[in-house]
Amino acid sequence: MARNNSSNTLVVPQASNALDQLKYEVAQELGIAIPQDGYMGNVATRDTGAIGGNITRRLVQIAEQQLAGQAGQAK
């Protein structure tokens, strides 16, 4: 895996592996090949944006489902 030099810090550090896995799943679904070394510098900006946008969409969907489940249990 490529080293992440981002200044963003995860609230749950263990989530890093899950986010990486999600990145590869989304890229595969979109038909975008991520280099095995994890370096994304040679991937088109449009492709990385599509990956990030789909990851965000999926995370929001998961959160909405969890909130809906909690609301259903509170009744």
C-alpha positions in Angstrom: 0.0 0.0 0.0 1.1 3.5 -0.6 1.9 5.7 2.4 -0.8 8.2 3.1 0.7 11.6 3.7 -2.7 13.3 4.2 -3.2 15.7 7.0 -6.7 14.3 7.6 -6.9 12.1 10.6 -9.5 9.4 11.0 -11.7 9.4 14.0 -11.4 5.6 14.1 -7.8 4.7 12.9 -8.8 1.1 12.3 -11.2 2.4 9.6 -8.2 2.9 7.3 -8.2 -0.7 6.0 -11.9 -0.7 5.5 -11.7 2.6 3.5 -8.9 1.2 1.4 -10.9 -2.0 0.7 -13.9 0.2 -0.2 -11.7 2.2 -2.6 -10.7 -0.9 -4.5 -14.3 -2.2 -4.6 -15.6 1.0 -6.0 -12.8 1.3 -8.5 -13.4 -2.3 -9.7 -17.2 -1.6 -10.1 -16.4 1.5 -12.2 -13.8 -0.4 -14.3 -10.9 1.7 -13.1 -7.6 -0.1 -12.6 -5.7 1.0 -9.5 -2.0 0.2 -9.7 -0.9 -2.6 -7.4 1.6 -0.3 -5.6 -1.3 1.9 -4.6 0.2 5.0 -6.2 -2.6 7.0 -7.7 -0.5 9.7 -9.4 -0.8 8.2 -12.8 -4.6 7.8 -12.6 -6.7 10.4 -14.3 -8.2 13.1 -12.1 -11.7 12.3 -13.5 -11.3 8.7 -12.4 -10.1 9.5 -8.9 -12.9 11.9 -8.5 -15.4 9.3 -9.6 -13.9 6.8 -7.0 -14.1 9.4 -4.2 -17.6 10.5 -5.2 -18.9 7.0 -5.2 -17.2 6.2 -1.9 -18.9 9.3 -0.3 -22.2 8.3 -1.8 -21.9 4.8 -0.4 -20.8 6.0 3.1 -23.8 8.4 3.2 -26.1 5.6 2.2 -24.7 3.3 4.9 -25.1 6.1 7.5 -28.7 6.7 6.4 -29.6 3.0 6.7 -28.1 2.9 10.2 -30.0 5.9 11.3 -33.2 4.6 9.8 -32.6 1.3 11.7 -32.1 3.2 15.0 -35.2 5.3 14.4 -37.2 2.1 13.7 -36.0 0.6 17.0 -36.8 3.7 19.0 -40.5 3.4 18.3 
